[in-house]
């Protein structure tokens, strides 16, 4: 879920000497099912709502995975969003201006390992071709630093750079880099020419860094003098090779529950982080990819919170390599949007349980058509939210959708988020100590409870 009317601050960011302090908002961070300051919302809507050639279609086709050599599995991912101007509550917003003669160094944590790695770059919402001059991948040494000797130059069809057409994605060639489960990597991209507005993922739980000029192989981070909490152009990291037998990827698809709203950057405390840790501890050959977007809805697009889930399902789930299972948590923002009063939501009609259920059925059919197992996650408790997302009407809808998820048999398995988080004495409220101060989003204890509720044999 997400909401613009949530008022806690993000913190706990790691720093080191001679490095920029990762961004900490000096404003009240109004995020829930997500958030931007009210004063900036109008600017965001005006900027993001204007259609562009890339944003008016949803065919963000990726190059085929077949016939590319080794079998690849997604081990990290992010759902891409259109660039927006305005709010910087979560940190500097580089998406509207883009990059020119700059390096962007981004930190990700893989879920399982391999002996080779490649990255996937997205120009899904670009209006002009995206030119990547050069790129590297290496092992993170903390903050913007890379372990000396681990940076690998990436190529694209044998060339140092690449051009990604508007509305398209592109994978790099394989690079020899042995990775271990739950290891952090850095991906550094250099853009000699202006990129134009940047396709990105907002409100990340990691810190990204920017430097002027070309610093692709710098082991130190001194050149990276600015930072923020967003991922730019980077939509996936994929692994192959004998370091871990491959069996498939689990994609967590949904809203801010999946995206990890509230989790302090650099702490890896989202539900998907906890799930990946359980899987690694059990030595199961499964990767976990996060495809959540805070504020995302299943029935309606929004200017700031992504295309509706039924439209982005192909790009963010079906087109990823090696997907075995998708876990779906959606519907809470559709239910709460009419009472939020968030202009960044765009259209916010009242919805029925029947409409939400029909949309879930569409996702299940699409997954099954690709041989992908679908796990339904019940919608989390909403009554405790400190922002206006709860209503008696909405609670009846949430209860009906959850009953269908639990009992219909439409999903192959159920992850009962509602019961994992709910206060047994007052089921519409979250269990004390399981959510952040916003009253709805799970904290580390809540994320652990949700991950523990997942039967790993059903993935």
CORRA-V928826 format. One record per backbone hydrogen bond with DSSP energy under -1.0 kcal/mol. NH is the residue of the N-H (numbers start at 1). CO is the residue of the C=O. Records with the same first field share a line. If there is no record, write none. Layout:
# CORRA-V928826
NH = CO + CO
This chain:
# CORRA-V928826
2 = 33
8 = 29
19 = 16
31 = 29
34 = 3
40 = 37
44 = 40
45 = 41
46 = 42
47 = 43
48 = 44
49 = 45
56 = 52
60 = 58
61 = 59
73 = 239
74 = 321
75 = 237
76 = 237
78 = 235
81 = 200
91 = 88
98 = 94
101 = 191
102 = 191
103 = 211
104 = 189
105 = 209
106 = 187
108 = 185
110 = 183
111 = 75
115 = 240
116 = 240
117 = 175
118 = 238
120 = 236
121 = 170
122 = 233
123 = 168
126 = 123
130 = 164
132 = 162
133 = 190
134 = 190
136 = 188
137 = 152
138 = 186
140 = 184
141 = 145
145 = 142
146 = 219
147 = 139
150 = 147
152 = 137
154 = 135
156 = 159
159 = 156
162 = 132
164 = 130
167 = 123
168 = 165
169 = 61
170 = 121
172 = 119
173 = 155
175 = 117
177 = 175
179 = 114
183 = 180
185 = 108
186 = 138
187 = 106
188 = 136
189 = 104
190 = 134
191 = 102
195 = 99
198 = 95
200 = 81
201 = 231
204 = 229
208 = 228
209 = 105
210 = 226
211 = 103
213 = 101
224 = 221
225 = 223
226 = 210
228 = 208
231 = 201
233 = 199
235 = 120
236 = 120
237 = 76
238 = 118
239 = 73
240 = 116
249 = 322
250 = 287
251 = 325
252 = 289
253 = 327
255 = 329
259 = 255
260 = 256
261 = 256
263 = 260
266 = 205
267 = 264
274 = 270
275 = 271
276 = 272
277 = 273
278 = 274
279 = 275
280 = 276
281 = 277
282 = 278
283 = 280
284 = 279
286 = 284
287 = 248
289 = 250
291 = 252
293 = 254
295 = 33
296 = 293
302 = 306
304 = 344
309 = 297
311 = 308
312 = 308
313 = 309
316 = 312
317 = 313
318 = 313
319 = 314
320 = 317
324 = 249
325 = 249
326 = 373
327 = 251
328 = 375
329 = 253
335 = 331
336 = 332
337 = 333
339 = 336
345 = 342
356 = 352
357 = 353
358 = 354
359 = 355
360 = 356
361 = 357
362 = 358
363 = 359
364 = 360
365 = 361
366 = 362
367 = 363
368 = 364
369 = 365
370 = 367
371 = 368
372 = 367
373 = 324
375 = 326
376 = 413
377 = 328
378 = 415
383 = 428
385 = 382
386 = 438
389 = 387
395 = 391
396 = 392
397 = 393
398 = 394
399 = 395
400 = 396
401 = 397
402 = 398
403 = 399
404 = 400
405 = 401
406 = 402
407 = 403
408 = 404
412 = 374
413 = 374
415 = 376
417 = 415
420 = 416
421 = 417
422 = 418
423 = 429
426 = 423
429 = 426
431 = 421
434 = 431
436 = 441
439 = 436
443 = 434
447 = 443
448 = 444
449 = 445
450 = 446
451 = 447
452 = 448
453 = 449
458 = 455
459 = 456
